[in-house]
Amino acid sequence: DWHVFFAIFLTRKNHQSLRRQYYLIVIIRTMTKPIATGKEYIDSLRKRDLNVYLLGEKVSDPVEHPIIRPSINAVAETYDLAQTNPDLASATSPYTNERISRFLHIAENPSDLILQNKMQRKLGQLTGTCFQRCVGMDALNTLHSVTYDIDQENQTPYHKRFLSFLTMVQKHGFVIGGAMTDVKGDRSLLPHQQDDPDLFVRVVDRNKEGVFIRGAKAHQTGCINSHWMVVMPTVRLTKQDQDYAIVGAMPVDTKGITYIYGRQPSDTRHLEEGGLDTGNQKFSGQEALVIFNDVFIPNEYIFMDGEYDFASTLIERFTCYHRRSYVCKSGVGDVLIGAAAAIAEYNGVDGASHIKDKLTEMTHLNETIYGTGIASSYQAKATNSGVYINDDMLSNVCKHHVTKFTYEIGRLAQDLAGALVVTMPSEKDLNHPELGSIIKKYLRTKADLDPEDRIRILRLIENMTLGRNAVGYLTESLHGAGSPQAQRIQISRQMQLEFKKQLARALAGILPDPDEAADQDGDNYMSRVFSLPESSPAD
């Protein structure tokens, strides 16, 4: 870190350009070995010059802040999983020829996408929350194809720039945050029509070295815990919106960025002594409002600049990847189902048929989420750049399930938990010299069960369905990667009703030739359904 401060001192002393300051800091920071473990990741976040506010106060050290630290622990788990299960959570990069995090890998075949989903479920099981790296992973895979396609049409240098950036972050094992969601203002108006032009992130100035952006991004998952952030447009754009057609990468502590940490239910319980009342003391998600005040992006890290007609392509491909990434909720669901089963056992009702039936329903819903997501990955295809993209129809079906099924799983968990899940005495009461023994006496169920274990499971259920991690499991499931109607629109576009009507008319004898209904040339959902799987190398 002293190298970084020395570099800043030299550049400021000699009045070098903003671009040279920017690059010198980046170069110094990347002259270290790749981040490989959770501990190394946490250490990499220390002593950064971040402008972070939480509860109205500037945070001097986010790493050690008790509200923020659980979200950092969740990201650290992604590194540790790559150490304990490298086949699942890492891959060999064709750009570095080294093992890298699967979160930084470009999908070279359907198996890579399938393994992404398996990794996401495992991390959901290990943390019980959002581990914050899926947006970055899906953004990288999206930009691989979109930059290629822009270059093919416009002879721009974006794909080469992107591959250089990708190789750099892979070599150093960085966490990439994806910043897509603008604050949007009046939803009925396009970006250029807003009363305040800053309600969508836009280019406000430029020079020969790069551009300056202004605006804000909302609900940014894991942004403070990332090393780099990639900004992207969030809506379809017109020619009048050219200034908003910007995609660029920057270190998260670039000058001009302010982070306002988002409140989460019961988040201040992490400021209390103990930890029992948090439900999940070690892990949580993270969201923040990110303000860009004339933030500089050098040309080398700009991957779209004014190509407004490719904004919708970028958004559609990103949401295709990201909506099936919500299979992570099946891993979190595994934890919640386990907690519901455990509390039923502690209450002595685990043998009742209606209890078993509710656990069966929870499992059915959870596996439906996982099944549609991984099916989308299985039914993948190659893009022009060579990166594989999963099936869009099944991705939207997966995410649409997530908007509803997580809530039902949560409702059933609360059903099995009983009212005590929201009426329990606090940890301070439990530790009180007079009240503690009384509480344990009256919250005891089985003779061989410590009442505190029962309380801990109930707090976990509260945490996942009402508390901090309900943010990721419930509300994020509803609105993340687009609210439910966005999925319904994409599903409706791919229904192929004319084809299905032809099938019905053929069997009803209206069409003379049934084969007429089976013509499925072109790129559509049914063509993907009936395409043959690619042969494996062994074949």
C-alpha positions in Angstrom: 0.0 0.0 0.0 2.9 2.4 0.6 3.8 2.0 -3.1 0.3 3.4 -3.9 0.6 6.4 -1.7 4.1 7.1 -3.0 2.8 6.9 -6.6 0.0 9.4 -5.8 2.5 11.7 -4.1 4.8 11.7 -7.1 2.1 12.3 -9.7 0.6 15.1 -7.7 3.9 16.7 -7.0 4.9 16.8 -10.7 1.4 17.9 -11.8 1.0 15.0 -14.2 -2.2 14.4 -16.0 -5.2 12.8 -14.5 -4.7 9.9 -16.9 -1.2 9.3 -15.7 -2.2 9.4 -12.1 -5.0 6.9 -12.8 -2.6 4.4 -14.6 0.2 4.6 -12.2 -2.1 3.7 -9.3 -3.5 0.8 -11.4 -0.1 -0.5 -12.4 1.3 -0.4 -8.9 -1.8 -2.2 -7.5 -1.5 -4.9 -10.1 2.1 -5.7 -9.5 1.2 -8.2 -6.9 0.4 -11.9 -7.0 -3.1 -13.0 -7.8 -5.6 -13.0 -5.0 -6.2 -16.7 -4.2 -7.7 -17.1 -0.7 -10.4 -15.4 1.3 -7.9 -13.9 3.6 -5.9 -12.5 0.7 -9.1 -11.0 -0.6 -10.0 -9.3 2.7 -6.5 -7.9 3.0 -6.7 -6.5 -0.6 -9.6 -4.3 0.5 -7.7 -2.6 3.3 -6.4 1.0 3.1 -8.3 2.0 0.0 -9.4 5.6 -0.4 -13.2 4.9 -0.6 -15.8 7.5 0.0 -18.4 5.4 1.9 -21.3 6.7 4.0 -23.4 4.5 6.4 -26.0 5.8 8.8 -25.1 9.4 8.0 -21.4 8.9 8.9 -18.3 8.5 6.7 -16.8 5.0 7.1 -13.0 5.2 7.6 -12.5 1.4 7.4 -15.2 -0.6 5.6 -13.4 -3.9 6.2 -13.7 -3.7 10.0 -17.1 -2.1 10.1 -19.4 -4.6 11.9 -22.3 -3.9 9.6 -20.2 -4.2 6.4 -17.9 -7.0 7.3 -20.4 -9.9 6.9 -20.9 -8.9 3.3 -17.1 -9.0 2.8 -17.0 -12.5 4.4 -19.5 -13.7 1.8 -17.3 -12.6 -1.1 -14.3 -14.2 0.6 -16.1 -17.5 0.6 -16.0 -17.5 -3.2 -12.2 -17.5 -3.0 -12.0 -20.2 -0.4 -14.4 -22.5 -2.4 -12.0 -22.3 -5.3 -9.3 -23.6 -3.0 -11.3 -26.5 -1.5 -13.2 -27.4 -4.7 -11.2 -26.0 -7.7 -13.1 -28.1 -10.3 -16.3 -26.4 -9.3 -15.2 -22.8 -8.5 -12.2 -22.3 -10.8 -11.3 -22.8 -14.5 -8.4 -22.6 -16.8 -8.4 -19.3 -18.7 -7.5 -19.4 -22.5 -6.1 -15.9 -22.0 -3.7 -16.5 -19.1 -3.4 -20.3 -19.3 -3.7 -20.3 -15.6 -6.4 -21.4 -13.1 -8.7 -18.5 -12.3 -11.9 -17.9 -10.5 -14.9 -19.2 -12.4 -16.5 -15.8 -11.7 -13.9 -14.3 -14.1 -14.0 -17.1 -16.7 -15.6 -16.7 -20.2 -17.9 -19.6 -21.0 -16.3 -21.7 -23.7 -19.1 -24.3 -23.8 -22.4 -25.2 -22.1 -20.5 -27.1 -19.4 -19.0 -23.8 -18.2 -22.4 -22.3 -17.8 -23.7 -25.4 -16.0 -20.7 -25.3 -13.6 -21.5 -21.6 -12.9 -24.9 -22.7 -11.7 -23.6 -25.5 -9.6 -21.0 -23.2 -8.0 -23.8 -20.6 -7.3 -25.9 -23.2 -5.5 -23.0 -24.4 -3.4 -22.1 -20.8 -2.4 -25.8 -20.2 -1.5 -25.6 -23.2 0.8 -22.3 -22.0 2.4 -23.4 -18.4 3.1 -27.2 -18.3 3.2 -27.0 -15.0 1.4 -25.9 -13.1 -1.7 -22.2 -13.6 -2.3 -22.2 -10.6 -4.8 -20.1 -11.8 -7.7 -22.7 -13.0 -10.2 -23.4 -9.6 -11.7 -19.7 -9.1 -12.6 -19.5 -12.7 -14.0 -22.5 -12.1 -16.2 -21.3 -8.7 -17.3 -18.0 -10.1 -18.4 -19.6 -12.8 -20.5 -22.0 -10.3 -22.0 -19.4 -7.8 -23.0 -17.3 -10.5 -24.7 -20.0 -10.9 -27.4 -21.4 -7.4 -27.4 -18.0 -5.7 -27.9 -17.2 -8.1 -30.7 -20.5 -7.4 -32.5 -20.1 -3.6 -32.2 -16.6 -3.9 -33.7 -17.8 -6.0 -36.6 -20.3 -3.4 -37.5 -18.4 -0.2 -36.7 -14.7 -1.1 -36.9 -14.3 0.0 -33.3 -11.5 -1.2 -30.9 -13.8 -2.3 -28.0 -13.3 -6.1 -28.2 -9.5 -5.8 -28.1 -9.7 -3.4 -25.2 -12.1 -5.7 -23.4 -9.9 -8.7 -23.8 -6.9 -6.7 -22.4 -9.0 -5.7 -19.4 -10.3 -9.2 -18.9 -6.8 -10.7 -19.0 -5.6 -8.2 -16.4 -8.4 -8.9 -14.0 -8.0 -12.6 -14.4 -4.2 -12.4 -13.8 -4.9 -10.6 -10.5 -8.0 -12.4 -9.3 -10.0 -9.2 -8.9 -13.7 -8.9 -7.9 -15.7 -7.2 -10.7 -18.9 -5.3 -9.8 -21.5 -4.7 -12.5 -23.3 -1.4 -12.3 -26.4 -1.4 -14.6 -29.5 -0.1 -12.7 -29.9 3.7 -13.0 -32.2 5.6 -10.7 -34.4 6.2 -13.7 -36.5 9.2 -12.6 -39.8 9.3 -14.4 -40.2 5.8 -15.8 -42.4 7.0 -18.7 -39.5 9.1 -20.1 -36.4 8.3 -22.0 -33.0 9.4 -20.5 -32.8 12.5 -22.6 -36.3 13.5 -21.8 -35.8 13.7 -18.0 -36.1 17.0 -16.2 -32.7 16.2 -14.6 -30.3 14.7 -17.2 -28.3 13.0 -14.4 -31.0 10.5 -13.6 -29.3 8.1 -16.0 -25.5 7.8 -16.0 -24.1 9.8 -18.9 -21.0 11.2 -20.5 -20.7 14.9 -19.5 -17.3 15.7 -20.9 -14.5 14.1 -22.8 -10.9 14.7 -23.9 -8.4 12.8 -26.1 -7.6 10.5 -23.1 -11.1 9.5 -22.1 -14.5 10.5 -20.8 -16.1 11.9 -17.6 -19.4 10.4 -16.4 -22.1 11.7 -14.0 -25.2 10.1 -12.5 -26.1 7.4 -10.1 -26.6 3.7 -10.0 -29.0 2.1 -7.5 -29.1 -1.2 -5.6 -25.5 -1.9 -6.5 -24.7 -5.4 -5.1 -21.2 -5.8 -3.6 -19.9 -2.6 -5.1 -17.8 -1.6 -2.1 -16.5 -5.1 -1.9 -15.3 -5.1 -5.5 -12.0 -4.1 -7.0 -13.3 -2.8 -10.3 -16.7 -1.7 -11.4 -18.2 -1.8 -14.9 -21.0 0.7 -15.7 -23.6 -0.2 -18.3 -26.8 1.3 -19.7 -30.0 0.0 -18.2 -32.7 0.8 -20.9 -33.1 0.8 -24.6 -31.7 4.0 -26.1 -32.4 6.2 -29.0 -30.1 8.5 -31.0 -31.0 11.4 -28.7 -29.6 9.2 -25.8 -26.1 8.8 -27.2 -24.5 10.3 -24.2 -26.0 7.6 -22.1 -24.7 4.8 -24.3 -21.5 4.3 -22.2 -19.9 1.1 -20.9 -16.6 1.5 -19.0 -14.5 0.0 -16.2 -12.9 1.8 -13.3 -11.3 0.9 -9.9 -14.0 1.3 -7.2 -11.9 4.0 -5.5 -11.7 6.2 -8.5 -11.9 9.9 -7.6 -15.5 11.2 -7.8 -17.3 8.1 -6.7 -19.4 8.2 -3.5 -21.1 5.1 -1.9 -24.2 5.5 0.3 -24.7 2.2 2.0 -28.2 0.7 1.8 -30.1 0.0 5.0 -31.2 -3.6 5.6 -33.7 -4.9 8.2 -32.2 -5.5 11.6 -28.7 -4.4 10.3 -27.8 -2.6 13.5 -28.0 -5.9 15.4 -24.5 -6.4 14.1 -23.5 -3.4 16.3 -24.7 -5.2 19.4 -22.5 -7.5 21.6 -22.9 -11.2 21.0 -24.3 -12.2 17.7 -27.2 -14.6 18.4 -29.9 -12.0 17.5 -28.4 -11.5 14.0 -29.4 -15.0 12.9 -26.4 -15.2 10.6 -23.6 -13.4 12.2 -20.9 -14.2 9.6 -22.5 -13.5 6.2 -24.8 -10.9 4.6 -25.3 -9.2 1.2 -24.6 -5.6 0.3 -26.3 -2.9 -1.7 -25.4 0.8 -2.1 -26.4 3.9 -4.0 -23.4 4.8 -6.1 -22.9 8.5 -7.1 -20.6 9.4 -10.0 -19.5 13.0 -9.9 -17.6 13.6 -13.1 -15.7 10.3 -12.8 -12.9 9.8 -15.4 -12.7 6.6 -17.5 -9.6 6.3 -19.8 -10.2 5.2 -23.4 -8.5 1.8 -22.7 -11.4 0.9 -20.4 -14.3 2.1 -22.5 -16.2 -0.7 -24.2 -19.1 1.3 -25.7 -19.3 5.0 -26.3 -22.3 6.3 -28.2 -23.4 3.1 -29.9 -26.9 3.5 -28.6 -28.4 0.9 -31.0 -26.4 -1.9 -29.1 -27.7 -0.9 -25.7 -30.8 -3.2 -26.0 -28.6 -6.1 -27.2 -26.3 -5.7 -24.2 -29.3 -5.5 -21.8 -31.0 -8.6 -23.3 -27.8 -10.7 -23.2 -26.9 -9.6 -19.7 -30.4 -10.4 -18.4 -30.3 -13.7 -20.2 -27.2 -14.7 -18.3 -28.3 -13.1 -15.0 -31.8 -14.4 -14.7 -30.6 -18.0 -14.7 -27.9 -17.0 -12.2 -30.7 -16.8 -9.7 -30.3 -20.5 -9.2 -28.1 -19.2 -6.3 -31.5 -18.9 -4.5 -31.8 -22.7 -4.6 -28.7 -22.9 -2.4 -30.1 -20.3 0.0 -33.4 -22.3 -0.1 -31.5 -25.4 0.9 -30.5 -23.6 4.1 -34.0 -22.3 4.8 -35.5 -25.8 4.2 -32.9 -27.2 6.6 -33.8 -24.6 9.2 -37.5 -25.4 8.8 -36.9 -29.1 9.2 -34.6 -28.5 12.2 -37.2 -26.4 14.0 -39.9 -29.0 13.3 -37.6 -31.6 14.9 -36.9 -29.3 17.9 -40.6 -28.8 18.4 -41.2 -32.5 18.3 -43.5 -32.4 15.2 -41.2 -33.7 12.5 -43.1 -36.9 12.2 -46.4 -35.3 11.4 -47.7 -35.9 7.9 -48.6 -32.3 7.3 -45.1 -31.1 8.3 -43.5 -33.6 5.9 -45.9 -32.4 3.2 -44.9 -28.8 3.7 -41.2 -29.7 3.6 -41.9 -31.6 0.4 -43.6 -28.6 -1.2 -40.6 -26.4 -0.2 -38.2 -28.8 -1.8 -40.4 -29.1 -5.0 -40.4 -25.3 -5.4 -36.7 -25.0 -4.7 -35.8 -27.7 -7.2 -38.0 -26.1 -9.8 -35.9 -23.0 -9.5 -32.7 -25.0 -9.9 -34.0 -27.2 -12.7 -35.1 -24.4 -15.0 -31.9 -22.4 -14.4 -29.6 -25.3 -15.1 -31.7 -26.3 -18.1 -31.2 -22.9 -19.5 -27.4 -23.3 -19.2 -27.6 -26.8 -20.8 -29.5 -25.5 -23.8 -26.7 -22.9 -24.6 -25.4 -21.8 -27.9 -22.2 -20.0 -29.2 -22.3 -16.3 -30.1 -20.2 -14.8 -32.9 -17.4 -14.0 -30.5 -17.2 -17.6 -29.3 -18.6 -17.1 -25.8 -21.6 -19.3 -25.0 -24.9 -17.9 -23.9 -27.7 -19.8 -22.1 -31.2 -20.2 -23.3 -33.2 -17.0 -22.9 -36.7 -18.6 -22.6 -35.7 -20.9 -19.8 -33.7 -18.2 -18.1 -36.8 -16.0 -17.9 -38.9 -18.9 -16.7 -36.3 -19.6 -14.0 -36.3 -16.0 -12.8 -40.0 -15.8 -12.9 -40.2 -18.8 -10.6 -37.8 -17.1 -8.3 -40.1 -14.0 -8.0 -42.8 -16.2 -6.5 -41.4 -19.5 -5.1 -38.9 -17.9 -2.7 -41.8 -16.2 -1.0 -43.8 -19.4 -0.7 -40.7 -21.2 0.7 -40.3 -18.4 3.2 -44.0 -18.5 4.2 -43.8 -22.2 4.8 -40.6 -21.8 6.9 -42.4 -19.2 9.1 -45.4 -21.6 9.3 -43.2 -24.4 10.6 -41.3 -22.0 12.9 -44.4 -20.8 14.7 -45.0 -17.3 16.1 -41.9 -17.4 18.3 -39.9 -16.5 15.3 -41.0 -12.9 15.8 -41.6 -12.8 19.5 -38.4 -14.2 21.1 -36.6 -12.4 23.9 -33.3 -10.9 23.0 -29.8 -12.3 23.6 -29.3 -9.8 26.4 -32.4 -11.2 28.1 -31.1 -14.7 27.6 -27.8 -13.7 29.2 -29.5 -11.9 32.1 -28.5 -13.4 35.5 -32.1 -13.6 36.6 -34.1 -13.9 33.3 -31.8 -16.3 31.4 -32.8 -19.4 33.4 -36.5 -18.5 33.3 -36.4 -18.0 29.5 -34.6 -21.4 29.0 -37.1 -23.1 31.3 -40.1 -21.9 29.3 -38.6 -22.2 25.8 -37.5 -25.8 26.4 -39.0 -28.5 24.2 -37.1 -31.8 24.3 -35.2 -32.8 27.4 -31.9 -33.3 25.6 -32.1 -30.1 23.6 -30.5 -26.8 24.7 -33.2 -24.1 24.3 -30.5 -21.8 22.9 -30.2 -24.1 19.9 -33.9 -23.7 19.2 -33.5 -19.9 19.5 -30.6 -19.9 17.1 -32.5 -21.7 14.4 -35.5 -19.4 14.9 -33.2 -16.4 14.5 -31.8 -17.8 11.3 -35.3 -18.2 9.9 -36.1 -14.7 11.0 -32.9 -13.5 9.3 -33.7 -15.2 6.0 -37.4 -14.3 5.8 -37.6 -10.9 7.6 -34.1 -9.7 8.5 -30.9 -8.8 6.7 -30.8 -11.8 4.3 -34.4 -11.5 3.4 -33.1 -8.6 1.2 -31.3 -11.1 -1.0 -33.6 -14.0 -0.7 -37.0 -12.3 -1.1 -37.0 -8.7 -2.4 -33.9 -9.2 -4.6 -35.6 -12.3 -6.0 -38.6 -10.1 -6.9 -36.8 -7.2 -8.5 -33.2 -8.2 -9.3 -32.4 -8.7 -13.0 -35.7 -7.0 -13.8 -39.1 -7.2 -12.0 -41.6 -10.0 -12.9 -43.2 -8.2 -15.8 -39.8 -8.0 -17.6 -39.6 -11.8 -17.6 -43.2 -12.1 -18.8 -42.5 -9.8 -21.7 -39.5 -11.9 -22.7 -41.4 -15.2 -22.3 -44.3 -13.8 -24.4 -41.9 -12.8 -27.2 -40.8 -16.4 -27.5 -44.1 -18.3 -27.2 -44.3 -19.1 -30.9 -48.0 -19.2 -30.8 -48.3 -19.4 -34.6 -46.2 -22.5 -34.6 -48.3 -24.1 -31.8 -51.5 -23.2 -33.6 -50.2 -25.0 -36.6 -49.5 -28.1 -34.5 -53.1 -28.0 -33.3 -54.5 -27.5 -36.8 -52.5 -30.3 -38.2 -53.8 -32.8 -35.6 -57.3 -31.5 -36.0 -57.1 -32.1 -39.8 -57.2 -28.5 -40.8 -53.7 -28.5 -42.3 -53.2 -31.0 -45.0 -49.6 -31.7 -44.2 -48.6 -32.1 -40.5 -44.9 -31.6 -41.5 -45.9 -28.0 -42.3 -46.1 -27.3 -38.6 -42.8 -28.9 -37.9 -40.7 -26.4 -39.9 -38.4 -24.9 -37.3 -35.6 -23.2 -39.2 -33.9 -20.2 -37.7 -33.0 -19.2 -34.2 -36.1 -19.6 -32.0 -36.9 -21.5 -28.8 -38.1 -24.6 -30.5 -35.1 -24.8 -32.7 -33.0 -24.8 -29.5 -35.2 -27.4 -27.9 -34.7 -29.8 -30.7 -31.0 -29.1 -31.5 -28.7 -32.0 -30.8 -26.2 -31.6 -27.9 -22.7 -30.9 -29.0 -20.4 -33.9 -29.1 -17.9 -34.2 -26.4 -14.2 -34.5 -27.2 -14.3 -38.2 -26.3 -16.8 -38.8 -29.1 
